[in-house]
């Protein structure tokens, strides 16, 4: 299962996405959901493989 961890400006966890069976499903979801997340104070996300216990990558949602 895959999940996005939401981060604020200080890098602190402030929430999580629904769980997804595949990484590509999670990536499709974030592609359409990031504007709303950004409006709600989420400045970065981390894709986590919960079964493997790994953080796959981190991505900022705002302008660099």
Kinemage of the C-alpha trace (Angstrom):
@kinemage 1
@onewidth
@group {chain A} dominant
@subgroup {mainchain}
@vectorlist {calphas} color= white
{ca unk a 1} P 0.000 0.000 0.000
{ca unk a 2} L 1.110 3.523 -0.760
{ca unk a 3} L 0.248 6.747 1.023
{ca unk a 4} L 1.235 10.400 0.768
{ca unk a 5} L 2.428 12.043 3.978
{ca unk a 6} L 1.586 15.757 4.070
{ca unk a 7} L 4.209 18.215 5.343
{ca unk a 8} L 3.970 21.842 6.444
{ca unk a 9} L 6.594 24.550 5.883
{ca unk a 10} L 8.681 23.287 8.812
{ca unk a 11} L 8.712 19.744 7.413
{ca unk a 12} L 6.352 18.478 10.117
{ca unk a 13} L 3.742 15.851 9.265
{ca unk a 14} L 0.244 17.335 9.181
{ca unk a 15} L -1.755 14.505 7.639
{ca unk a 16} L -1.934 11.645 5.204
{ca unk a 17} L -3.752 10.763 2.012
{ca unk a 18} L -6.024 7.810 1.450
{ca unk a 19} L -4.140 4.544 0.848
{ca unk a 20} L -3.509 3.285 -2.672
{ca unk a 21} L -2.802 -0.244 -3.911
{ca unk a 22} L -0.181 0.921 -6.434
{ca unk a 23} L 2.312 3.789 -6.678
{ca unk a 24} L 0.911 4.911 -10.037
{ca unk a 25} L -2.558 5.272 -8.464
{ca unk a 26} L -1.061 7.454 -5.730
{ca unk a 27} L 0.777 9.545 -8.320
{ca unk a 28} L -2.379 10.023 -10.408
{ca unk a 29} L -4.250 11.135 -7.293
{ca unk a 30} L -1.619 13.683 -6.235
{ca unk a 31} L -1.583 15.041 -9.792
{ca unk a 32} L -5.193 16.134 -9.440
{ca unk a 33} L -5.238 16.876 -5.696
{ca unk a 34} L -2.155 19.046 -5.145
{ca unk a 35} L -3.839 22.449 -5.712
{ca unk a 36} L -6.384 21.777 -2.955
{ca unk a 37} L -3.698 20.438 -0.629
{ca unk a 38} L -1.567 23.543 -1.220
{ca unk a 39} L -4.557 25.779 -0.415
{ca unk a 40} L -4.891 23.897 2.877
{ca unk a 41} L -1.298 24.489 3.969
{ca unk a 42} L 0.402 21.351 2.647
{ca unk a 43} L 3.725 22.514 1.212
{ca unk a 44} L 5.325 19.139 0.459
{ca unk a 45} L 4.407 15.467 0.278
{ca unk a 46} L 6.320 12.223 0.720
{ca unk a 47} L 5.269 9.042 -1.060
{ca unk a 48} L 5.584 6.135 1.364
{ca unk a 49} L 5.574 2.423 0.539
{ca unk a 50} L 3.924 1.181 3.717
{ca unk a 51} L 4.578 -2.501 3.051
{ca unk a 52} L 8.271 -1.950 2.376
{ca unk a 53} L 8.569 0.673 5.098
{ca unk a 54} L 10.320 3.092 2.729
{ca unk a 55} L 9.958 6.723 1.792
{ca unk a 56} L 10.145 6.686 -2.001
{ca unk a 57} L 10.468 10.407 -2.671
{ca unk a 58} L 9.562 13.884 -1.476
{ca unk a 59} L 7.949 16.534 -3.639
{ca unk a 60} L 7.231 20.216 -2.994
{ca unk a 61} L 3.816 21.520 -3.976
{ca unk a 62} L 4.527 25.257 -4.120
{ca unk a 63} L 6.774 27.402 -6.256
{ca unk a 64} L 10.456 26.774 -5.654
